[in-house]
């Protein structure tokens, strides 16, 4: 089964919790705090495996969660960091954040790695909070939560050459005539519904050729199998544009050429710049000669190779021309640009550059924001000293002042994440 798109959930491992502990050895008076830190949570790491050719594994497993770090222990023992979760993907996989549309990673080479969801750091034990003013703190942190996100995986076939053209122009026949591939060939449109790969062996030189699903008008908007086709043609170094020069289906070869190139341009402007070779197929049929003459009159600057995939006429010359052109092209193409997305600031506190915003749901004031919500999750709410520390940090971030500006009064309910408390003037 060929699967070229999948939506999955990934989550980095949570950090281990810090410990609250004190030294109690005999003959060690006033031993002091000895609670160790928690270990780091594991990352979710995608690694390219050239032995894979499809995303079918992600059809059956859609959740990937890295293990959490070990908790800290007494006697200043730090918890062990967790192992990373390794997820293997085929070459040509693009990872896109489902919420932002950001391209997280573009994985094309065997062994290439990308961290898709980072694990959280371990929480600090009480030995980290010891000060001259408070030499025996009962404060510890919970582990930082791991990053979580929904992502979309898109597989774009890695091939040197991509065969493009309208349905039934002879792309599959051409592939079968020059490689050992056995694509389905039949006398109806869209016989090819998934890419077929084959290796063209010319003795000292060889290259990978892909027969891709056919294009029709409107393909860049998803008409027919357009999006499935266009996703894969992005990866090819060279395009071989196959045209039914005999016009078997009653179409004009010139119009076919113009329309296909228009669809390539509308989908991705870079495809317009991709090197292209025109293969005039079905030249063994009587109507082809006249159509080729008119085609060359309208496009005198386009080099056309006359072939017949069925009889293999001119096919060898075409393959050598393809190999010669590939020798002059770069081995790698940069298609996706992996860029960081700027953080959206909704409400900026005066004393702290980290954003948070406040809304009111019925009688409850809801404080939201990445840092403030993470702070709640990392606070040990079972410890009085930890809760007091959390209150001080909230005050320093400007949350108290912001709540007052939004109308909060004494004993009003405030919610941050899953934690609710009463506001105190």
Secondary structure, 3 states (H helix, E strand, C coil): CCCCEEEEEEECCCCCCCCCCECCCCCCCCCCECCCCCCCCCCEEEEECCCCCCCCHHHHCCEEECCCCCCCECCCECCCCCCCEEEEECCCEEEEECCCCCEEEEECCCCCEEEEECCCCCCCCHHHHCCCCCCCCCCCECCCCCCEEEEEEEECCCCCEEEECECCCCHHHHHHHHCCCCCCCCCCCCCCCCCEEEEEECCCCEEEEEECCCECCCHHHCCCCHHHHHHHHCCCCEEEEEEECCCCCCCCHHHHHHHHHHHHHHHCHHHHHCCEEEEEECCCCCCHHHHHHHHHHHCCCCCEEECECCCCECHHHHHHHHHHHHHCCCCCCCCCCCCCCCCCCCCECCCCCCECEEEEECCEEEEECHHHHHHHHCECCCCHHHHHHHHHHHHHHCHHHHHHHCCCCCCCEEEECCEEEECCC
